[in-house]
Amino acid sequence: MQSNVPQIFDRARLRRNRARRAAGLGDYDFLLRRAAHDLAGRIALQNRTFDTALCLGASGRILHRALSQQGGDRIGRLIEADMTPALVSAGGLVLDEESLPLKPQSLDLVISLWGMHHVNDLPGAFLQIRRALKPDGLFLAALPGGATLTALRAAFLAIEAEILGGAHPHIHPFADLQDLAGLMQRAGFALPVADSDVVNVRYQNPYRLLDDLRGMGEANVLTARPRHFLRRDVLAAALAQFAAQTQEDGKAVADFEICYLAGWAPHESQTHAHEEGQPFTRFDESALPDKQG
């Protein structure tokens, strides 16, 4: 990690959040399961095998379970890693995406499940991953994108400005898909591809959305976050505005944009896109929660 990189995210706090929520993550991991399912499907599409693969953001073997349904036959050995031991099974690694002790050209496949949106030096992380891949190795990532929770962020800003005369950051910004694609090119990936999928989750009670974010380990880790608790009247007004502006059939709707990135370590054979195999199984939309409480 370069010393001159702005420290937008408090990585130590993020590590504590993930460790604290590890035991109960299975009750809140619906977005991670969706992303893992789609990543596994993209691996299943590849008409090749990957002898050695690394998963960054193991999150309690979520990707491993998805690969057991599709794509697992494409991988010889899967190494799971996370930034806290609480989310890594036996034989896994404890790694921080900002400083990856990976041997150059040692991996055939690197998968990042969700965690890249908290990295301060994202171009540097992409570059480290590209260097760790063997020539013609593949990098796949899933992370929240710029359309995530825009209505909730706007509600907090508007209500705090109205009641308190100023606003504090409660939801950090997410990178746009186009910017992420540009960073992939900047890091030297060949044949980069970026696409996204917006997931709508409905809440009878918008307070449940905050519970879900905390349960995912996604509580505020901005270094510029306020150091005091949010006033109850401000919180209630912000959630009421969010619910009023997004409601469908009496429920508040939270949008989560999941961005998917793919890129190959350069190789002289790459004159055109890699061929793909059979289409993968799409995620069952009925598996998404409709929060009643």
VMD Tcl script that draws the C-alpha trace (Angstrom):
set ca {
  {0.00 0.00 0.00}
  {1.43 3.36 -0.99}
  {1.74 5.94 1.77}
  {0.35 8.70 -0.46}
  {-2.92 6.88 -1.17}
  {-5.89 8.62 0.53}
  {-7.19 6.47 3.38}
  {-10.92 6.61 2.69}
  {-11.65 3.35 4.48}
  {-10.64 2.27 7.98}
  {-9.36 -1.22 7.25}
  {-8.84 -2.07 10.93}
  {-12.48 -1.28 11.67}
  {-13.56 -3.31 8.63}
  {-11.57 -6.28 9.92}
  {-13.25 -5.98 13.34}
  {-16.69 -5.70 11.72}
  {-16.17 -8.83 9.65}
  {-14.80 -10.79 12.60}
  {-17.67 -9.69 14.85}
  {-20.32 -10.66 12.29}
  {-18.71 -13.87 11.06}
  {-20.71 -16.27 13.24}
  {-24.06 -14.90 12.08}
  {-23.17 -14.09 8.48}
  {-25.27 -16.95 7.15}
  {-28.43 -15.07 8.17}
  {-27.48 -12.03 6.07}
  {-25.42 -13.36 3.16}
  {-28.11 -13.29 0.44}
  {-26.22 -10.79 -1.74}
  {-22.93 -12.64 -1.34}
  {-24.63 -15.92 -2.25}
  {-26.07 -14.33 -5.37}
  {-22.69 -12.90 -6.40}
  {-20.95 -16.23 -5.69}
  {-23.54 -18.09 -7.76}
  {-22.96 -15.81 -10.74}
  {-19.18 -15.98 -10.38}
  {-19.36 -19.78 -10.31}
  {-21.47 -19.66 -13.44}
  {-18.91 -17.50 -15.21}
  {-16.22 -20.00 -14.28}
  {-18.40 -22.80 -15.64}
  {-18.52 -20.97 -18.99}
  {-14.76 -21.24 -19.50}
  {-13.60 -23.90 -21.94}
  {-10.47 -24.55 -19.90}
  {-9.40 -25.62 -16.42}
  {-7.55 -23.67 -13.74}
  {-5.01 -25.71 -11.78}
  {-4.64 -23.22 -8.90}
  {-7.26 -20.65 -7.93}
  {-7.45 -18.11 -5.11}
  {-10.68 -16.72 -3.67}
  {-10.34 -13.36 -1.92}
  {-13.27 -12.84 0.43}
  {-14.05 -16.44 1.30}
  {-16.77 -15.30 3.74}
  {-17.23 -18.75 5.22}
  {-16.93 -20.86 2.03}
  {-19.75 -19.15 0.12}
  {-17.98 -19.47 -3.25}
  {-16.95 -23.05 -2.44}
  {-20.61 -24.00 -2.00}
  {-21.58 -22.24 -5.23}
  {-18.86 -24.09 -7.12}
  {-20.23 -27.40 -5.86}
  {-23.30 -26.70 -8.03}
  {-21.55 -25.39 -11.16}
  {-18.03 -24.52 -12.25}
  {-16.19 -26.60 -9.67}
  {-14.94 -29.05 -12.30}
  {-13.00 -26.19 -13.90}
  {-10.78 -25.74 -10.81}
  {-8.07 -28.07 -9.58}
  {-7.18 -26.48 -6.22}
  {-9.12 -23.62 -4.63}
  {-7.31 -21.59 -1.95}
  {-9.69 -19.55 0.19}
  {-8.60 -16.30 1.85}
  {-10.18 -13.57 3.93}
  {-8.98 -10.66 6.05}
  {-10.09 -12.29 9.29}
  {-9.44 -15.87 10.50}
  {-13.09 -16.08 11.57}
  {-14.16 -16.37 7.92}
  {-11.47 -18.77 6.72}
  {-11.75 -22.54 7.01}
  {-8.86 -24.88 7.76}
  {-6.11 -24.55 5.21}
  {-7.18 -21.06 4.16}
  {-5.15 -17.86 4.23}
  {-5.58 -14.58 6.09}
  {-4.87 -11.85 3.52}
  {-5.62 -8.17 3.08}
  {-6.47 -7.12 -0.49}
  {-4.38 -3.99 -0.06}
  {-1.16 -5.95 0.46}
  {-1.15 -9.36 -1.18}
  {1.97 -11.49 -0.53}
  {1.52 -13.45 -3.74}
  {4.32 -14.87 -5.83}
  {4.40 -13.41 -9.36}
  {2.82 -15.61 -12.02}
  {1.77 -18.25 -9.49}
  {-2.01 -18.47 -9.97}
  {-4.26 -19.53 -12.84}
  {-7.39 -17.86 -11.46}
  {-8.12 -15.17 -8.86}
  {-11.70 -14.55 -7.73}
  {-12.66 -11.60 -5.56}
  {-16.01 -12.01 -3.84}
  {-17.38 -8.65 -2.72}
  {-14.50 -7.06 -0.74}
  {-12.85 -4.80 -3.33}
  {-15.21 -1.86 -2.65}
  {-13.42 -1.23 0.67}
  {-9.91 -1.06 -0.79}
  {-8.20 2.33 -0.56}
  {-5.78 1.67 -3.41}
  {-7.97 -0.20 -5.89}
  {-5.62 0.33 -8.88}
  {-2.78 -1.06 -6.78}
  {-4.84 -4.10 -5.75}
  {-5.74 -4.85 -9.36}
  {-2.09 -4.54 -10.35}
  {-1.00 -6.95 -7.59}
  {-3.58 -9.48 -8.77}
  {-2.56 -9.16 -12.42}
  {1.08 -9.74 -11.50}
  {0.16 -12.82 -9.45}
  {-1.57 -14.44 -12.42}
  {0.23 -16.68 -14.83}
  {0.15 -15.53 -18.47}
  {-3.42 -16.06 -19.73}
  {-4.65 -16.38 -16.12}
  {-8.12 -15.07 -15.31}
  {-9.32 -12.51 -12.76}
  {-13.02 -12.39 -11.79}
  {-14.57 -10.01 -9.29}
  {-17.98 -9.11 -7.91}
  {-18.49 -5.92 -5.90}
  {-21.16 -3.29 -5.24}
  {-21.37 -0.55 -7.86}
  {-22.39 3.09 -8.08}
  {-26.16 2.52 -8.15}
  {-26.08 0.81 -4.74}
  {-28.25 2.42 -2.02}
  {-28.41 5.77 -3.82}
  {-31.88 6.54 -2.45}
  {-30.84 5.77 1.12}
  {-27.71 7.90 0.81}
  {-29.72 10.81 -0.59}
  {-32.26 10.55 2.23}
  {-29.58 10.73 4.93}
  {-27.92 13.73 3.28}
  {-31.19 15.62 2.82}
  {-32.57 14.99 6.33}
  {-29.30 15.78 8.12}
  {-28.95 19.01 6.16}
  {-32.54 19.92 7.05}
  {-32.44 19.04 10.75}
  {-28.79 19.52 11.66}
  {-27.73 22.09 9.11}
  {-25.03 19.79 7.69}
  {-24.52 16.21 6.63}
  {-22.07 13.47 7.60}
  {-21.07 10.44 5.50}
  {-22.98 7.34 6.56}
  {-22.89 5.34 3.30}
  {-19.67 5.39 1.38}
  {-19.58 5.99 -2.38}
  {-19.24 3.04 -4.74}
  {-17.27 3.07 -7.99}
  {-19.17 3.29 -11.27}
  {-18.99 0.36 -13.67}
  {-17.24 2.44 -16.32}
  {-14.58 3.55 -13.82}
  {-14.00 -0.05 -12.73}
  {-13.54 -1.12 -16.36}
  {-11.02 1.69 -16.81}
  {-9.07 0.57 -13.74}
  {-8.89 -2.96 -15.16}
  {-7.32 -1.60 -18.34}
  {-4.98 0.61 -16.33}
  {-3.77 -2.43 -14.37}
  {-2.82 -4.15 -17.62}
  {-5.56 -6.77 -17.95}
  {-6.23 -8.02 -21.45}
  {-9.72 -8.48 -22.88}
  {-11.41 -6.77 -19.89}
  {-15.16 -7.14 -19.52}
  {-17.45 -5.33 -17.06}
  {-21.19 -5.72 -16.57}
  {-23.63 -5.23 -13.73}
  {-26.91 -6.44 -12.32}
  {-29.24 -4.42 -10.09}
  {-30.88 -6.39 -7.29}
  {-34.03 -4.97 -5.67}
  {-34.74 -5.99 -2.07}
  {-38.08 -4.99 -0.53}
  {-38.51 -4.10 3.12}
  {-41.74 -3.85 5.07}
  {-39.71 -2.10 7.77}
  {-36.74 -0.06 6.46}
  {-34.92 -0.52 9.76}
  {-34.36 -4.11 8.61}
  {-32.18 -2.78 5.81}
  {-29.78 -1.34 8.38}
  {-29.82 -4.66 10.24}
  {-28.90 -6.45 7.00}
  {-26.01 -4.08 6.31}
  {-24.62 -4.59 9.81}
  {-25.13 -8.36 9.53}
  {-23.11 -8.41 6.29}
  {-20.26 -6.63 8.05}
  {-21.04 -3.51 6.01}
  {-21.35 -1.00 8.85}
  {-19.75 2.40 8.21}
  {-15.95 2.12 7.87}
  {-15.26 5.53 6.37}
  {-12.35 7.25 8.09}
  {-14.42 10.46 7.96}
  {-17.45 8.84 9.63}
  {-19.03 10.70 12.57}
  {-17.78 9.49 15.94}
  {-21.15 9.91 17.67}
  {-24.41 8.00 17.38}
  {-26.95 9.25 14.89}
  {-29.85 11.03 16.58}
  {-33.00 8.94 16.65}
  {-35.17 11.66 15.13}
  {-32.72 12.08 12.24}
  {-32.58 8.33 11.64}
  {-36.37 7.98 11.74}
  {-36.89 10.89 9.35}
  {-34.25 9.65 6.92}
  {-35.71 6.14 6.79}
  {-39.22 7.57 6.41}
  {-38.10 9.65 3.44}
  {-36.28 6.68 1.92}
  {-39.39 4.51 2.30}
  {-41.69 7.17 0.84}
  {-39.49 7.75 -2.21}
  {-38.86 4.09 -3.05}
  {-42.01 2.30 -1.94}
  {-43.68 -0.30 -4.12}
  {-46.83 -2.00 -2.88}
  {-46.26 -0.48 0.54}
  {-42.65 -1.64 0.88}
  {-39.39 0.29 0.69}
  {-37.09 -0.89 -2.08}
  {-33.31 -0.96 -1.67}
  {-31.23 -1.20 -4.84}
  {-27.92 -3.07 -4.88}
  {-25.87 -2.92 -8.07}
  {-23.50 -5.88 -8.34}
  {-20.64 -5.19 -10.75}
  {-18.85 -8.11 -12.36}
  {-15.33 -7.73 -13.72}
  {-13.28 -10.12 -15.81}
  {-9.82 -9.75 -17.28}
  {-6.92 -11.91 -18.40}
  {-3.21 -11.64 -17.68}
  {-1.63 -10.80 -21.05}
  {-0.46 -13.63 -23.28}
  {0.71 -13.68 -26.88}
  {-2.15 -15.97 -27.90}
  {-4.84 -13.43 -26.99}
  {-5.94 -12.16 -30.36}
  {-9.65 -12.55 -29.62}
  {-11.99 -13.23 -26.74}
  {-11.82 -16.63 -25.05}
  {-14.40 -19.13 -26.14}
  {-17.11 -19.95 -23.65}
  {-18.85 -23.19 -22.86}
  {-22.49 -23.84 -22.08}
  {-24.61 -21.07 -20.50}
  {-24.57 -21.14 -16.72}
  {-27.57 -21.39 -14.44}
  {-28.99 -17.98 -13.57}
  {-29.65 -17.11 -9.94}
  {-33.17 -17.93 -8.77}
  {-34.76 -14.53 -8.08}
  {-37.22 -16.16 -5.69}
  {-34.29 -16.80 -3.35}
  {-33.99 -13.09 -2.63}
  {-35.57 -12.11 0.67}
  {-38.72 -10.01 0.91}
  {-38.27 -8.50 4.35}
  {-41.55 -8.62 6.24}
  {-40.40 -7.61 9.71}
}
mol new
graphics top color blue
foreach p $ca { graphics top sphere $p radius 0.5 }
foreach p [lrange $ca 0 end-1] q [lrange $ca 1 end] { graphics top cylinder $p $q radius 0.2 }
display resetview
